[in-house]
């Protein structure tokens, strides 16, 4: 989410810089050979913005997949807890019976318990990595779908730019009339619902 805010924030900053540097009220695009290929008046620019965090949080795909990841995390937590309790019980049993063992038996049991502890730590780390990978993939998928939809929305509504409005971001003020957060969220969810209803290929 922070990565998305930074990326879109840079776009917003570039727009502000673009406006500040253009004293004539127009901008021109220059090709590599120095020729001017197009000219656009800043007063004609059509810009809108979205509250990025709000769009992501209310995107049905994100909500559904987040719930699945949360449930998976709870399952992992229960499995890890069960293994941890079993290991702790084994350690407790060893402490109670260690005095009745020969030195070699005690040493062998200690080494066995140390290996089991390492295995438990590795198991825990693997579970955490799997959850982190799931979260990373989810954010990547969400960002891709938002980007795809915003491109379609901009073309359909003749917008030159859609900015990300986040607290402390590059855009510090914008008129509420430029806020298309609700429209984008509704459109994303409608598109997602359509995809879900399509028969699997």
HELIX and SHEET records of a PDB file:
HELIX    1   1 UNK A    2  UNK A   21  1                                  20    
HELIX    2   2 UNK A   42  UNK A   44  5                                   3    
HELIX    3   3 UNK A   52  UNK A   57  1                                   6    
HELIX    4   4 UNK A   60  UNK A   97  1                                  38    
HELIX    5   5 UNK A   98  UNK A  100  5                                   3    
HELIX    6   6 UNK A  103  UNK A  156  1                                  54    
HELIX    7   7 UNK A  176  UNK A  178  5                                   3    
HELIX    8   8 UNK A  181  UNK A  197  1                                  17    
SHEET    1   A 2 UNK A  26  UNK A  30  0                                        
SHEET    2   A 2 UNK A  36  UNK A  41 -1                                        
SHEET    1   B 2 UNK A  47  UNK A  50  0                                        
SHEET    2   B 2 UNK A 161  UNK A 164  1                                        
END                                                                             
